[in-house]
């Protein structure tokens, strides 16, 4: 919203996780695992809501159009999650992000 308010007409969004979160039975043996999962769900909801807000903004005929370019992993190929802070996961995630960005139109 702030970028739009400041006049941006092209916004790049770079995310570490796919649009949907993985579901299924997990073993949450420690309360810290539950805490991390809670943060993952909350952050996913926040940025998905921000993206949807921008897309809705683009439907108003009296507003300028925002070119929203989203770089995020495919649902079937998540390299690392938002809360993965391990170098062996982050490095491949960065490389994957570069590949996704290169594959975008004009990237």
C-alpha positions in Angstrom: 0.0 0.0 0.0 2.8 2.4 0.9 4.5 1.8 -2.5 1.2 2.5 -4.3 0.6 5.6 -2.2 4.1 6.8 -3.1 3.3 6.5 -6.8 4.7 3.1 -7.8 3.3 1.6 -10.9 5.4 -1.5 -10.9 6.0 -3.6 -7.8 8.1 -6.8 -7.5 7.2 -9.1 -4.7 9.7 -11.8 -3.7 8.4 -14.6 -1.4 10.0 -17.6 0.0 7.0 -19.9 0.1 4.4 -21.0 -2.5 0.9 -19.5 -2.6 -0.6 -22.3 -0.5 0.9 -23.8 2.6 1.6 -27.5 2.8 -1.0 -29.3 4.7 -1.1 -32.8 6.1 -0.3 -34.5 9.3 2.9 -33.3 11.0 4.6 -34.3 14.2 4.8 -31.2 16.4 6.9 -32.7 19.1 8.0 -29.4 20.6 6.0 -26.2 21.3 8.6 -24.3 19.3 7.5 -26.2 16.2 4.0 -25.1 16.9 5.2 -21.5 17.2 7.1 -21.7 14.0 4.1 -23.2 12.2 1.8 -20.4 13.6 4.2 -17.7 12.3 4.4 -19.4 8.9 0.6 -19.4 8.7 0.2 -15.8 9.8 2.9 -14.4 7.5 1.4 -16.4 4.6 -2.0 -14.8 5.3 -0.6 -11.3 5.5 1.3 -11.3 2.3 -1.4 -13.2 0.4 -3.9 -10.6 1.6 -1.5 -7.8 0.5 -1.3 -9.3 -3.0 -5.0 -9.7 -3.2 -5.5 -6.1 -2.1 -3.3 -4.9 -5.0 -5.1 -7.1 -7.5 -8.4 -5.7 -6.3 -7.0 -2.2 -6.6 -6.3 -2.9 -10.3 -10.0 -3.6 -10.9 -11.1 0.0 -10.0 -11.5 1.9 -13.3 -10.6 5.2 -11.7 -7.2 4.0 -10.3 -4.0 3.6 -12.2 -2.9 0.0 -12.9 -0.1 -1.5 -10.9 2.1 -4.0 -12.6 2.5 -6.6 -9.8 5.3 -9.1 -10.5 5.4 -12.0 -8.0 8.4 -14.2 -7.6 7.7 -17.2 -5.5 8.3 -20.9 -5.6 5.9 -23.2 -7.3 3.7 -25.2 -5.0 5.3 -28.5 -6.1 8.9 -27.1 -5.7 9.3 -25.3 -2.4 13.1 -25.0 -1.9 13.0 -23.5 1.5 10.4 -21.8 3.7 10.1 -18.4 5.1 11.5 -19.6 8.4 14.3 -21.7 7.1 17.5 -20.1 8.3 20.0 -22.8 7.4 22.6 -22.0 4.8 22.2 -25.4 3.0 18.5 -24.4 2.4 18.9 -20.7 1.8 21.6 -20.9 -0.9 19.5 -23.2 -3.2 16.5 -21.0 -2.4 18.4 -17.9 -3.6 19.5 -19.7 -6.8 16.0 -20.9 -7.4 14.7 -17.3 -7.0 17.2 -16.0 -9.6 16.0 -18.7 -12.0 12.3 -17.7 -11.4 13.1 -14.0 -11.9 15.1 -14.7 -15.1 12.1 -16.7 -16.4 9.7 -13.7 -15.9 8.8 -11.6 -18.9 11.4 -8.8 -19.1 13.4 -10.6 -16.3 
